[in-house]
Amino acid sequence: MRKVFWVLFLFYIAVFAYADIRIKSVDEAIRIGLENNREIKTKLLEIMSANASIKSSFADLVLPSLNLSFKFSTFDPATLERGITKVSSVKIVTNVVTNVFGVFTNLAFQMEEKVVTNVFWDNYSLGIGIAYRVPYLAPFGLDLGFNSYWLQVRNRELVELQYQKLISEYIHNVKLAYYNYLFAKELSKIAIETDRRLEENVRIAEANFKAGIFSDLELIRAKVQLANNKPALFSSQNNVRLQKINLLLLLGIDVSKVDEVEIDGNVDEVKREFLDEVISFDEGRRRVIENNLDLKILRKLVDIAKVSKDVSLSANKPTFSLFFNYSYEFKKTNSMDNERVWTDSWVAGFQVNIPISELVPISKSYANMESADYSVQRAEYNYANALNSILGQLEQVRLKCSEGLENIRAQKANVEQARRFLEIITTRYRFGSASTLDLIDAQIAYQQAEVNLLSAWISYTSSALGLRKLLGEVR
């Protein structure tokens, strides 16, 4: 029973936690999304992997290779048996003889047979080896290890730029979804306000009809217009929900909790943020070349292609190495003895490796250098083409921003005129001096003016966000 209680308690805690989700600003939405986005986390792991590759390459460049070995070996019984030999040797034996004539030494030859073991069942050895490749070509930029290290550094910088681009695009998409949700709420408010006015029209028409001021035709017109507005009202409310779901999907929030997530925001703040995004083409071109992430990535690819060419070039250069090897073995020191002792020895030297085959013009290194030349040219062409394309997009978006601001100014004036006209017709309608048709026309004109102004803001905001993205200034 107690277990069931705790399960229910944790369940209600989880539900309560979801119910408390409240997104108060676009910055908070971005923070939530960045914390939940798995693709961004994956790209971070790629950066960490690139850092590890740099450390590995740096170690190869500056550190010697150190090897420590221990060896134990044994042989099969047949080999051990064959390793036992009998060695016959002639031994000179001296005898001292004393007689009346004096002391004499006699020499005699004696055959001696000895069992010698040349192979043992247990064999041991210890060893340590140190080797260091001298990067003598590093100051000239022709050292293989040096260029390999810089290639890893450039690869890490490329991954970092790709990470920045991923972040920038994600922030751009979140902002666009967040602002679309706010604008959808404003469009819904227009539809709700229009519905309220149309209901008021029906009440006035009914009152005037009962007073004999309006005919039944005027009343029918008011009711028909109210009914005609209902689909637009429902559609606007559904659009708000759909825009909210789209935002939650981007943020990694369970869309089944759409009714439990509150999203705050004010369209006026959005308008103030994008009040004036108009820039000159020359200024935009300068900022694009400096900050555009796509161009930064392509420039980095040019650098990588050049360093890769240097790697291919340095692969056919001679290498100089210093080495030192020390060994400690348990072995015989005399071939005729069976006793073994631990014996040490060492060797040191200087080695030059000249890749003669790679100096031939038809070698693999020359082919790789030729391929690297093409890769550099291709990377430079890709950058030039991308720059030209992005500058074309810059001009389009820049003109759209200018057009959008002019459209907003024109729609603001139109809204003011439509509001004033609606106020006049509404006053006349109340006193029966204007028909339902006149009022409906005025209300439709005002509603359309409001929708047109909001649509102009939506289009302009989208263009302004696109301009910031091209400039590499999404924030």
RANORSUL-V725908 format. One line per field, one symbol per residue. ss: DSSP state (a for helix, b for strand, c for the rest). psi: psi as a letter, one per 20 degrees, with the letter a starting at -180 (. if undefined). burial: + if it has 9 or more other C-alpha atoms within 8 Angstrom, else -. A space follows every 50 residues. Layout:
ss->???
psi->???
burial->???
This chain:
ss->caaaaaaaaaaaaaaaaaaccbbccaaaaaaaaaaacaaaaaaaaaaaaa aaaaaaaaaaaaccbbbbbbbbbcccaaaaaacbbbbbbbbbbbbbbbbc cbbbbbbbbbbbbbbbbcccccbbbbbbbbbbbbcccaaacccaaaaaaa aaaaaaaaaaaaaaaaaaaaaaaaaaaaaaaaaaaaaaaaaaaaaaaaaa aaaaaaaaaacccccaaaaaaaaaaaaaaaaaaaaaaaaaaaaaaaaaaa acccaaaaaacbbcccaaaaaaacccccccaaaaaaaaaaacaaaaaaaa aaaaaaaaaaaaaaccccbbbbbbbbbbbbbcccccccccbbbbbbbbbb bbbccaaaaccccaaaaaaaaaaaaaaaaaaaaaaaaaaaaaaaaaaaaa aaaaaaaaaaaaaaaaaaaaaaaaaaaaaacccccaaaaaaaaaaaaaaa aaaaaaaaaaaaaaaaaaaaacccc
psi->ghghghghghghggghghhjpooirhhhggggghhiohhghghhhhghgh ghhggghhghgiqqppppqpppqrrqhgggghipqpppqpppppppppai iapqpppqpppppppppipqhppqqqqpppqppomhighjjjpggghhgh ghghgghghgghghgggghggghggggghhgghhhghhhghghghghhhh gggghgghghijgqrhghgggghghghhigghggghhhhggghgggghgh ikpoiikhijpporqphhhghhhkhokprrgggggghghhiphghgghhh hggghghhghghhihjqqqpqqqpppqoqorqipiiqiqqrppqqrpqap ppponghiipijrhghghhghhghhggghhggggggggghhghggghghh gghgghhggghghhggghggghgghgghhhjjiqrhggggggggggghgg ggghhhhgggggggghghghikkp.
burial->-----------------+--+-++++-+++-+++--+--+--++-++--+ +-++--++-++--+--------------++--+++--------------- ---------------+++-++-+++++++++++-+--+--++++++++++ +++++++++++++++++++-++++++++++++++++++-+++-++--++- ++-+++-++----+---++-+++-++--++-++--++-++--++++++++ ++----++-++---+-+--++--+------+--++-+++-+++-++++++ ++++++++++++++-++-++++++++++++++----++--+--------- ----+--++---+-+++++--++-++--++-++--++--++--++-++-+ ++-++-++--++-++--++-++--++-++--+-+++-+++-++-+++-++ ++++-+++++++++++++++++++-
